Amino acid sequence: MKHSHGSIEIVTGSMFSGKTEELIRRLRRARIARQSIQVFKPMIDTRYAAEKVKSHAGSEFEATPTAQAADILAQVRPDTTVVALDEAQFFGPEVVDVCRALAARGVRVIIAGLDQDFRGEPFGSMPQLFSLAEHVDKLHAICAVCGGEASRTQRLINGEPAQYDDPVVVVGASELYEARCREHHIVPRRAVSAPAKAPGAPPPAGQPEMLAGILISEEQLQARIRELGAAVSRDYAGEKLLLLCILRGGIMFLTDLMRHLTVLHTLDFMAISSYDPGVRKSSGQVRIALDVSQNIEGRHVLIVEDIVDTGHTIAAVIELLATRRPASLKICTLLDKAERREVPVPIDYVGFTIPNHFVVGYGLDVDEYYRHLPYIGIVKEGFSLDG
């Protein structure tokens, strides 16, 4: 029996939330109702069987593997009333038009797919499909860490969280992934991008006239620093940590970051510069004015930096400290001006990736002034305290 009108319904959520199980349940009900059913799956999904969709719990249903969504329309029979797509996030953008066309034919379209990739970002064409659907049901799994409600997928490589810049599409099962809640979902090297263009927020009333605008607000800074503190605490759980602050710009970041750490930690400082007095571009020549006072051999050291620019300064620090045989040596920077990089630097924790503006505030200065500002502002081009 053909439906009087078509529809799109979506079952979504993290891995291990029961999406495919729910898809199969709906298909079995449609079969009991004597509907004509066709099921399609991406050809790259070969985890269980080439011509079946199968849940982690073992339920299965016959399916046709398809290389691309555009091929589906030609394979749908005239009498088909229900079309199901499993793992829809792996299909290309044409899947949106395919589903729209099927619904226009009067077909009931049932879709199962991940709403987020392992980074916690929208996966493929799923957001567009959500906007077309009459019904969207989000299912939840159990967090593998705390047992709470899980809405995210954690990718693991050799038991450790995958890095942000790892490939998005890697088909696997429990040996590669587990469900996590928001708090315990970890993506190392994930950065928050600041606006790429000049900021729209004007400087607050009474603030220095040299400001062109606010790049990162005080609220955004504090929220991101809380996230960094949680990530560092998870990564160093059970260890004693040495926070090595690079003076002078890193001091405000250090004091706020350490408030959010739950691991035992001590402090030390280094004063290093690659900037000549009164010059706003790095000279590339690194000078050490104050060396670390503690013996770092066998210690877990986290360098806390305000900004990584060309990379010359922090690279020199890493080269020096590595000769002192720490147990581990990592970098946590509040700001990353990646487009200015001249030397590759392995940054482990990044607060914000920012465009190539001259910035001030929250520890960063203009000719040693304005470090006290609670936000990150952009300095007007050509501004000088000398007028």
N, C-alpha and C positions, 0 to 999 in steps of 0.2 A: 504494500500500500504506500503510495507516494504521499509525503507530507504536503499540506496546503501551502506551506511556506517554509523556507529553510531557516537555519539558525546556526550559530557558532557558540560552542561552550568549551571552556578551557579548564583543565585541572593542572595546577602549577604548584611550585614549592621547591624546596631543596632536594638533594638526593636523599634517599631512604625515608621520604615522607609518605610514600604509598601512592604516587601519581599513577604509575602503570597499573598497579593493583586496582585503583579506582576506575581507570579507563577500561580495564577488562571487565569489571563488574557491570559497568554501563553497557558494554557490548553484549554480555550474556543476557541482560534484560532485554536488549533490542532483539536478540535472537529468539528469546521466548515469545516476544511480540510478533514474530515472523517478519521482521524487517530484513531487507537485503543489505548485507554488510560487506564493506571492503576496508582493509586496514593497510596502511603504508608506514614504512619506517625508513630512516636514512640508511643507505648502504654501508656507511662507515661504522654503524653500530653492530658489531659482530660478537658481542660479549657472550651471548648464550646460544642463539641459533639464528642462522641466516634468514629463515623464512617464518619466524615467529617473533612476536613481542612477548617478553617474559619479565615478570616482576622479580624483585629480589626475594620475595617470599615463595616463588616457584609457580605462580599462576601464569598461564600462557594462552596465546590466541594466534591463529594463523595470520600472517602478514606478508606483504609484498615489499621486498627491499627496493629502494628507489635512489638513483644517483642524484637527482635534483627534483625539486618540487614541481618544476614546469612539466615534467613527464607524467604527473599524476592525472591531469585532466583527460588525457588520451586513453588512460587505462580504466577510468571509471565507467562501468556499464550503464546502459540507459535505465535499467530497473533498480539500480542501487539507491537506497534511501538513507543509508548511514555510511559516512566516510570518517575513519579515525586516523589520526596522525600521532605516532609516538615519537618522543625525543625531537619535537618540532624545532627546538632551538638550533639544531644542526642543519636545518634546511636554509637555503639562501633567501634573500629578500623577496623573491618571486612567490614564496609561500603565502604571502599576504593576498596577492591577487588571485591565487588559486583558491584559497578559502572563501574569498569574497564571491568568486564565480560559482563555486559549488553551492553556497547558500542561496545565491540568486536562482539556481536551478531547482530549489526546493529541497536540497539535501541537508540533513542534519550532520553538521561537522563537529566531531569531538576531538579535541587536541590535548595532548599531555606534553609538558615540557618544563624545563628549568626556567625560572624567572630571572635568576642571577647566575653569572659565571663564578669561578672560584675566587675572583677578586671582590665579589660582592657588587658587581656592576651589571646593568641590564644585559641579558644574553640574546644576541642575534636579533631576530625580528619579533621576539615575544612582546615587547611593548606595543608595537603596531597591532599585533593580533589581539591584545587585551582591549584596545580601543574599538575593535570591530565586534567583539563578542557580546552576546546577550547575557551570558553567565560566565563568571570567573570564580573558581573555587581555589583558594590557597590552602594547601595542606602543610602540616608541620611535622618535623621529625623530633627525635630526642637527642639533645646535645651529648656528644660522646665524652665531654669533659665534666659537666656539672649535672647532667640528667634533666635539665630544664628544657623548655620548648625551643627547638632549633629551626631557624629560617634560612640558614646559609650553608654552603658547601665548602668544606675545608679540603684543599688538595694537599697531599703529603708526598714528599719525595725522600726516601730513606728514613721515614718516620718524622721528618721535619717539614714545617709549612713551606709550600712552594713560594718562590719569589714573585713579586708583582709582574715582572717582565718575562715570566715563563709563558709558553704558548697557552692560548685560551682553550683550544680544543685538544684534549687528550682523553680518549675513550677508555674507561676502566671501571672497576667495581670497588669492593671494600679495600683492596690493597693500595689504592691510590687516593681514596676519598673517605671522608666521614662527615656527618652532620654536626654543625656547631651553632650555638646561639650567638647573638650579636657580640656579647662580651668576650667570648672565647674564640671568635673568628679572627685569625691572624694572617696578615698579608705583608710580609717584610718588604721594605723598599717602596711601599705605597706612599705616594706624596699627594698632597692637596694642592692643586694649581691655583695660584692667585690670578686675578684678572689679567688678561694678556694686553689689554688696552689701558689707556689712561683711566683712572678710577672715576666713577660717577659721584662718589661721596665727597663733598667739599670738606675742607678742614674745619674742625669745630671752632666755634666763635672764641676769639681770644688766643688762638694758637699761632705759632710763628708764621710770618708772612712768606717764608721761603717754601712752604708746603704747597705743592700742586694738588694734592688730594690724599685720601686715605687708601692705601692698598690693602691692608689687612687690619680689621678692627680689633679692639681689645678683646671683645667677646669671642671672635674667631680664633685669636691667639690662644686664649685660655682653654677653649674647647679642644683644640688640636693638641695642646701640651698635655692635657689629661689623657688623651688617646695614646700619645707617645709614652707617657709614664706607665700606662697599663701594659703596653707592648714590651717595654724594657723589663718590667717586673716579671712578666710571663717568661721571657727569654732567659732571665738570670735567676729564676726561682731556685732556691737552695744554695746559691752562690753568694760570695761577698764581692761587692763591686767597687771599683775605684773610678769615681767620676773625675775626669781630668778636663778642667775648664780652660779654654783658650781666652786669655784676657785681651782687651778689656770688654769687648763686645758681648761675650758669652755669659756674663755674670748674671744678668736678669733672667735669661733663659734657664741657666743652671738652678737658680733659687726657686723658680716656679716648678721646674721639672722634678727636682728632688722631693718636693712636697707630695708628689703623686707616686713615688716609688714605695713599694712594700718590701723590698729586699734590703739587707744590710749594705751600707755603702759608706765610703770615706771620700774625702775631697782632696784634690791637689790642683795646682795651677801652673800654666805656662804663659809667658808673654812673648809673642812672636809677631813679626810684621814683615810684609812685603810692600808696604806703602811708604814713600818718602813723605816727610812732613809737608802738609799743605797740598799734597797730590792725591787725586781721587782715583787713579788707575794704578794697578799693581805694577811694581817695577820688575817682578819676577825674581828678585834677589831676596832671599829669606834670612832674617836676622833673629836670633834667639836672645831676648833680653832677660828672661827668667826661666830657668829650667825646672822641671818637676823635682820636688824635694824628697819623694819617697822611692824606695827600691821597688820597682814594678815587676821584677822577675817572678814568674809563676802567678801573677795577679791577673784578674779579668779587668781590663781597662776599657772604659768607654769615653772617648773624646767628645766633649760637648762644645760645639762651635756655633757662632751666631749665623755665619753665612759662608758658603763655599762658592767661590767665584771662578777664577782661572784654574784653581786646583793646585797651584804651585806651593802655597803655604802649607796646606794640610798634607800634601804629598811628602813634603820635607819632614813634617812632624812624624808621619807614619814611618818613614825610612829610619829616622833617628830612634824612635821608640822600639821598633822591631828588633834592633840590635841588642836591646836589654831583656829580651826573651820573656815577654809577658805570656800568660796562659792564653789570652785572647786579646785582640785589639780591634775595636770597632768604632764607628763614627756616628754621632747623632748631631745633625745640623738643623737649626730652625729654618733656615732659608737656603735654597739651592738655585743659584743663577746658572742653570745648566748650559744655556746657549753661549755663555762666555768661557766655557771650559777649554783649557789648552792642554791640561794633563789629566789623564784618566784617574778617577778616584773612586774606590769602592765604598760608597755611602750606604750605611745599614739602616738608618732611621732619618727620614726627611719630614720636616714639618710642612713646608710649602715650597713648591717650585714656582719661581717668580720670573717675570720678564726682565729684560736688561734696562732697568731703571736704577738711578742713584737713590737709595732708600735710606731712611733715617728713623730713629726711635727704637724703643725696647732694647737698648744696649748699643745700637748702631749710632754713629755720630756724624755731624758735619763739623769738621775742624775741631773735634773733641767736645762739641756742645750737642745738646738735645738728646742725649742718651736716655733721659728720664721719661720721654714720651711713652705712654702705655700702649701705643699702636705702632704699626709700620706705615710710614708715610712716604710719599714720593717728593723729592726735592725738585723745585723748578729748575729747568735748564739754565745754566749760566749764573745761578745764584752764588753769591760770595758774601761772607760776613764782612769783608772789607768794602762792600758796596760796589 
